[in-house]
Amino acid sequence: MSAPLLQVAQLTAGYGPLSVLEGIDLEVNEAEVVVMLGANGAGKTTTMRAISGAIARGGTVQFAGHDITRSTPDSIVRHGLAQVPQGRGTFPELSVADNLRAGAITRRDKEVSADIAKWFEVFPRLAERSDQRAGSLSGGEQQMLAIARALMSRPKLLLCDEPSLGLAPLITQELFEVLGRLNREEGLAVLLVEQNANLAMHMASRVYLLETGRIVASGTAEALSADDSIRKAYLGF
């Protein structure tokens, strides 16, 4: 059996003197969708930021056969791991097209323009607004742009932190359909933090439940959905 694409062991992180993560262990295999669920303050966003190198961390992070524990965020992107942060994270003063070009800043190939055309085809509304400032887009359009910009780095694994936050249900459904299609057709692995547990569970192959900086349960989406106590406490359905 091949090694996991992402392997996190005893991950610790926090903010200044505040410790948030107390030793997180998790894995994501190639072409797999893994979901992290937990209440506000459980440490989900901190876990995502620690994996992507946005904050200092302890423990070990292995990705695609490389130890990236001490790697810088731009080096981690070059290895094939990209993050869509909570709250969109676009460059509001730049145009849609320039945001996409910024997503390819770590690349040295000559196919950037072809990839911009590809994501404009996947997200037609972005194509219609290619010269528009990102800050003037609707919330749903900004989230589409944030995802497309992350995909411009051609990642093997996409970290998505609360992609549906503040979005209308139809836009949320559209975004999840795109992520599901990319997973099925292109083998994109996804590590997803999502408030809509029901929607996330339908996408996931495996699930981790976080509580106060620790993993308290993990397993297949099917097994956790069948557990009444977990369903009532964490899933809300």
Buried (B, 14 or more C-beta within 10 A) or exposed (E): EEEBBBBBBEBBBBEEEEBBBBEBBBBBBBBBBBBBBBEEEBBBBBBBBBBBBBBEBBBBBBBBEBEBBEBEBEBBBBBBBBBBBBBBBBBEEBBBBBBBBEBBEBBEEEEBEEBBEBBBEBBEBBBEBBEBBBEEBEEBBBBBBBBBBBBBBBBBBBBBBBBBBBBEEEBBBBBBEBBBEBBEEEEBBBBBBBBBBEBBBBBBBBBBBBBEBBBBBBBEBEEBBEBEEBBEBBBEE
